[in-house]
């Protein structure tokens, strides 16, 4: 059996992103999303989640961008003098590598974020992280602690096989080459990641797609990915959204690209294509 989770990241980032995710669920192939507890549009995302109970909602744990949910004084190693989280993954990894971040404080922040989601009435289906920070072993160790505390049994496997999308895009495209390099750079951490998954009894999809196609996802790529699926469960990460003033001002490189992904993910023919190729669309509840 071939199963596919189509997960929209960044639920709660802006109202436009929220609207795009809801639309891609109602009219397209999105089955799952992950909510940002520190997002500016968190409350709006909660309302949309309540209005769409069939949409699986996990927690998009953030150590990068914005402000912490926990009191800054309790997670001082994660924030700057203004109380803000690291602005980039590079800066976070630099601090982790130099031993400047407390694993206990990572767990405290993750705990505060999951607790905010739970108190809003959402039982998270799974956990993943903004910018895939849980590819780092220290972050993953903190995540496993919090998952156990809240009884969350599923986590994203963020390691995309280096050549998984090489047939879906022209390798001379600079944007793709950059994403391709990112996928390759984190591969050495995959073995330790799976050890932690098994040690803590977590479930994760067998394959992951989306890093190499971030900002470039279209109907052709989705069809090609579906055709390549083998028996088991795969996850496709995506970033649909409606471009608005809030998104225009937001510190993200994905702006107009989110509308292009929304158009692709809302392509009605993709559901028929999945059925024709024996692909069952599920969310993390079905893992």
ZIHUTA-V372110 format. One record per residue. RES is the residue in three letters. D_CENTER is the distance of its C-alpha to the mean C-alpha in Angstrom with 2 decimals. Layout:
BEGIN
res: (RES:RES)
d_center: (D_CENTER:D_CENTER)
END
This chain:
BEGIN
res: (UNK:UNK:UNK:UNK:UNK:UNK:UNK:UNK:UNK:UNK:UNK:UNK:UNK:UNK:UNK:UNK:UNK:UNK:UNK:UNK:UNK:UNK:UNK:UNK:UNK:UNK:UNK:UNK:UNK:UNK:UNK:UNK:UNK:UNK:UNK:UNK:UNK:UNK:UNK:UNK:UNK:UNK:UNK:UNK:UNK:UNK:UNK:UNK:UNK:UNK:UNK:UNK:UNK:UNK:UNK:UNK:UNK:UNK:UNK:UNK:UNK:UNK:UNK:UNK:UNK:UNK:UNK:UNK:UNK:UNK:UNK:UNK:UNK:UNK:UNK:UNK:UNK:UNK:UNK:UNK:UNK:UNK:UNK:UNK:UNK:UNK:UNK:UNK:UNK:UNK:UNK:UNK:UNK:UNK:UNK:UNK:UNK:UNK:UNK:UNK:UNK:UNK:UNK:UNK:UNK:UNK:UNK:UNK:UNK:UNK:UNK:UNK:UNK:UNK:UNK:UNK:UNK:UNK:UNK:UNK:UNK:UNK:UNK:UNK:UNK:UNK:UNK:UNK:UNK:UNK:UNK:UNK:UNK:UNK:UNK:UNK:UNK:UNK:UNK:UNK:UNK:UNK:UNK:UNK:UNK:UNK:UNK:UNK:UNK:UNK:UNK:UNK:UNK:UNK:UNK:UNK:UNK:UNK:UNK:UNK:UNK:UNK:UNK:UNK:UNK:UNK:UNK:UNK:UNK:UNK:UNK:UNK:UNK:UNK:UNK:UNK:UNK:UNK:UNK:UNK:UNK:UNK:UNK:UNK:UNK:UNK:UNK:UNK:UNK:UNK:UNK:UNK:UNK:UNK:UNK:UNK:UNK:UNK:UNK:UNK:UNK:UNK:UNK:UNK:UNK:UNK:UNK:UNK:UNK:UNK:UNK:UNK:UNK:UNK:UNK:UNK:UNK:UNK:UNK:UNK:UNK:UNK:UNK:UNK:UNK:UNK:UNK:UNK:UNK:UNK:UNK:UNK:UNK:UNK:UNK:UNK:UNK:UNK:UNK:UNK:UNK:UNK:UNK:UNK:UNK:UNK:UNK:UNK:UNK:UNK:UNK:UNK:UNK:UNK:UNK:UNK:UNK:UNK:UNK:UNK:UNK:UNK:UNK:UNK:UNK:UNK:UNK:UNK:UNK:UNK:UNK:UNK:UNK:UNK:UNK:UNK:UNK:UNK:UNK:UNK:UNK:UNK:UNK:UNK:UNK:UNK:UNK)
d_center: (24.02:21.02:17.98:14.77:11.62:10.31:6.97:6.82:4.39:7.03:9.40:12.28:12.23:15.40:17.49:17.28:13.52:14.05:16.98:15.33:12.66:15.68:17.79:15.57:15.60:19.33:20.59:18.25:16.10:12.80:12.99:9.96:7.68:6.22:8.91:9.74:13.08:14.40:13.71:17.02:16.62:15.52:18.77:18.55:15.18:16.96:19.86:17.98:16.36:19.96:21.30:19.07:19.30:18.41:14.79:12.75:10.98:8.98:8.53:6.01:8.67:10.10:12.94:12.98:14.39:16.36:18.28:17.87:18.33:20.87:24.21:24.11:27.19:25.43:22.68:24.94:23.68:20.23:21.79:24.38:27.76:26.45:23.98:20.84:17.91:17.85:17.21:15.79:14.22:17.73:19.42:17.34:18.04:21.63:22.16:20.73:22.98:25.94:25.55:25.23:22.42:23.17:21.01:22.55:21.36:17.73:18.23:20.05:17.34:14.68:17.50:18.24:14.77:14.64:18.29:17.86:15.55:18.09:21.01:19.83:20.40:16.95:16.70:13.07:12.57:10.19:8.31:5.35:5.87:6.13:7.61:7.19:10.23:10.71:12.15:15.08:17.32:18.27:14.83:14.26:17.71:17.08:14.01:16.35:19.01:17.15:15.82:19.51:20.80:18.92:19.36:15.75:16.08:12.81:10.02:7.59:9.94:8.43:11.96:12.78:16.54:18.22:20.17:17.81:17.72:20.97:22.92:20.76:21.35:24.40:24.18:26.42:23.75:23.05:19.53:18.70:20.67:18.71:15.36:17.46:18.79:15.50:14.64:18.21:18.29:15.82:17.39:20.00:17.62:16.72:19.99:19.70:16.17:17.68:20.69:18.86:17.11:20.62:22.40:20.52:20.54:16.83:15.68:13.02:13.00:15.64:14.01:10.85:11.04:9.56:10.00:13.67:13.45:11.22:13.66:16.02:14.85:17.99:19.86:21.61:18.60:17.16:20.66:21.11:17.97:19.24:22.65:21.50:20.01:22.04:22.60:19.79:16.21:13.60:10.02:9.49:6.30:7.91:8.76:11.96:14.11:17.79:19.26:21.35:23.05:20.33:17.80:20.70:21.26:17.71:17.04:14.54:15.61:13.89:16.62:18.78:16.33:14.21:17.44:18.02:14.79:15.79:19.19:18.12:15.88:18.86:21.34:23.34:24.62:21.33:21.78:25.29:24.24:21.93:24.90:27.31:25.39:24.93:21.18:20.25:17.22:15.84:13.10:12.47:15.89:17.50:16.19)
END
